[in-house]
Amino acid sequence: MDSVNNTVNTALALKDANVVQEVQARLLKKVLNSQADTIATLMQSVAPTAIDSTLGSRINTQA
């Protein structure tokens, strides 16, 4: 009988662990989406600084 009880208790513990993991994954997704929205807003609020696409893309190596 102890074997059956141990099996049931293990199954219930695994179910609880899965629920906790699912909640954490959903929270992570919400946080990542929120951060993505914040970054998108910040990127839209910054005016483009380079008029020429090659501006700042070359390094002068002469000293």
N, C-alpha and C positions, 0 to 999 in steps of 0.2 A: 504494500500500500504506500510505503514511503516513496517508492519509485514513481508511482502515478502522481503523487503530490508534488514531487520534485519536478516532474515533467510539466505539470500544469503551472507551477510557480515560475518555471523558466520561460514558458510560453507567454505568460502574462508580463513578465519583466521585459521580454523582447518586444512585445506589443507596445509597452509604455516607452521603451527606448526609441522605437520607430516613430511614435507620435511626437516625441520631443525632437527628434532629428528632422521630421517634416516641418515642424513649427520653425525651427532654426533656419531651414533652407528657405522657407517662405519669407522670413524676416530678412535674410541676406539678399534675396531677390528684390525686395522692396527698397532696401538701403542702396543697393547698386543702381536701381532705376532712379531713385531720388538723386544720387550723385551724378548720374548721367544727365539728368534734366538740369541740374545746377551748372554743370560744366558747359552744356549747350547754351544756356542763358548767358554765362560769362563770355563764351566765345562770340556770341552774337553782339554783345555790348562793346567789344573791342573793335575799333576801326582798323582796317588793314593799313599797315604802315609802309609796305613796299609798293612802289609804283611800278618798278621794273621787276620782273620775275627773277632776274639774275642778280639783283641787288642784294648784297650780303651773302651770296652763295659762293664767292671765291675768296681764297685766302692769299694775301700777299706774303710770299715766303722770302723776299729779299730783305736783308737787314742792313 
